Every structure is written in structure tokens, then in C-alpha cells.
Amino acid sequence: MSSNIKSVIIGTGSFIPENIIPNQHFINHKFFELDGRLITRENLDVISKFKDITEIEERRYADKEHSASDLGYFAAKKALESSGVDPETLDYIIVAHNFGDIAHGVTRNNVIPTLGARIKHKLEIKNPNCVVYDLPFGCPGWLQGIIQGDYFIKSGDAKRVLVIGTETLSRVTDPHDRDSMIYADGAGATILEAQMGDRGILSHKTQSHTYSEAYYLFSGKSSNPEFTGEDFFIKMQGRKIYEYAITNVPLVIKLALEKSGKSIHDVTKVLVHQANGKMDEAILKRLFKLYEISTIPNGIMPMTISKFGNSSVATIPTLLDLILKDQFPEQKINSGDLIIFASVGAGMNINAMVYQF
């Protein structure tokens, strides 16, 4: 295929649940350390420190009757509507998630059939040549799906690819773990199309660090030693993740930027996975420090985490959709803008992409 072919974003959609869960929701929870020791500090202090570190004030939880595939379907429909393309012309649907469909009130996941198959079914797509599959890749899953879609397009195997990130993390959070306050639910979707020209994906870079880092995020039992259920919940080693991310994410972004042939001075915005407010700010500072730049352009890194929390694979496509549809105050993406996308998460995995609008 011609080297002038680019993977271009032609449609976006997102679904943000309406159920707002403020930090006050956790005021009566009984929190324990990972090793089972009771946290004796007042919950008001625990929550206050949590907000200072993460910048999260509230998050969104899905309705009881909705699963991750429902949220992904809602976001996909909006992306298709905004693109104006016939769903039957999609060559691939890639669905990034980590826990499959989980019914409200349980932690048991359901992944047969795949979420991709469920969403294609809901979209009523009959074309058997529209191939669907799921991508469990931690929080960087949606961006990795975009990267895979770019490979399909560049190889000539696809003209249009729908990539969805959807998650209901509220269903796998331990009520006795203060880290549970980070997680949220939501979905975002993006359609890529093969086009000639200068717009589109310019470069990307992915790394997987597993030698020492594989279990920084893991599934485990409740932190409450008196919890009698067999449920497994999402767990993390927060300090290690923070140090890993601020050290390695800027380096991966720099590699992607170098591959694109563009300069850091060309970058208009950095759309980073909404993992932790302070961590994301530290990543940005480290990135510019690599280029010996101390003054970071104002508004270059828009953030949604304070209101939406961390919805894993859904954070970046949701952020992108809000900006492109003028639903993010004081943030716009204009023709010609150079955007960096970056994410980090379970695995541990990191990816970054450079995109020309």
C-alpha cells in the first residue's frame, strides 16, 4: 500500500454514566492496608489525602442494568453517527477492556462470547468480514487497539476500523481498599479510516515491562482479613506504579515523537490516560525536562479525572470525544494540531502515539 496512506480519525463517541459518586460516598467505609492492617486515621483525612494526590472529586458508576458491552455499544453508536459511515463497511471492531461483562452485585466476569461479538450483535452488523476481537492490555488497551488498527490499514487489510474502550471497574473494587476510590466506569469509541494525505497517525511506540513490574497491578482478595467471600478485586502497588510511570512514560513518548520526525515544540496537546492527577502532571514535567524545557505550555494537557475518575481504557477516547465535540470548556483541537496520546497500565504496559489533525 502507498506510504501516503494514513489512518485518520473520522468519528468519535463516548458514554459517561449519569450516576455521580462523590468522595463523600466513602466516608463510612472501613479501610485496610494491602497486608490487612486496619487504617486507623479518620476517613475524612484518608479521603482528603486521596483527593490531594489523585485530584479526583467524584467518579461515575454504570447503571445496575448496564454491563461493559452495553456502555461500549452506546459509545460505538455515537462514533458511527458522528462518522456517517455504514456499520456494514467496518473491517474490524477491536474492544479493549480488562474484566469483561460483570453483572451488578458480583465480581465474576463473563467473556464468552467476547465483548466485541456482543457489541457487533447489538449494532446488528451482518457482514461476516467485519472481524471482531477483544484486547486485554491494561489501561493502554484502547490506544493499543488504535495502533493495531493502524497496522491493519497500513497493510491494506482494512479500510475502516472501530476501536472501543469500555470498562465497569466499580464492579471489581474492594470496598475495604482506599484505592477503590480511583476507579470508575465508562466507554469511548473511535473510527479509523484509510485516507491519502498528511493527516492521521504519524508514529507510535509500545513497551511491556514484566521482569519486575508484572504484578504492580493484580487481582487479589479483599484487604479486610475478615472478608469471607471468594471474590477477587483489582489491587495495586501505588507507589511502585507512580515511580514506574513517571520514569518510563516520558521516554516512550520521546521515542514515538522521534519516529514521527516532529519536534516537541510542534506538540499542541498531550492526551494522557487519566490515571492519577499528580502522576500525569509529573509525567508531563519529566517529558519536557527530557528536552531541557522548564516552562510547559498552558493547557497542553487537558484533564477529566477530577470529575470522571479513572475508567481505564475509556479515559483517552472519552477525553478526545469531548474535545472534538466542543464539550470540554476552553479546549479545542484544530486542523493542523499535533497531538500526543499516551497511556500506562497493568502489565506493565506503556504506549504512545503521534497524530496530525
URRASUL-V178342 format. One record per run of one state. SS is the DSSP state (H for helix, E for strand, C for the rest). FROM is the first residue (numbers start at 1). LEN is the number of residues. Records with the same first field share a line. If there is no record, write none. Layout:
SS: FROM-LEN, FROM-LEN
This chain:
C: 1-4, 16-3, 27-5, 33-5, 39-4, 55-3, 62-6, 84-3, 90-2, 97-4, 103-6, 111-4, 123-8, 136-2, 156-4, 173-5, 184-1, 197-3, 209-8, 221-12, 237-1, 261-3, 273-4, 291-14, 309-1, 311-1, 325-13, 346-3, 357-1
E: 5-11, 19-4, 32-1, 38-1, 58-4, 92-5, 101-2, 109-2, 131-5, 160-9, 183-1, 185-12, 200-9, 217-4, 233-4, 267-6, 310-1, 338-8, 349-8
H: 23-4, 43-12, 68-16, 87-3, 115-8, 138-18, 169-4, 178-5, 238-23, 264-3, 277-14, 305-4, 312-13
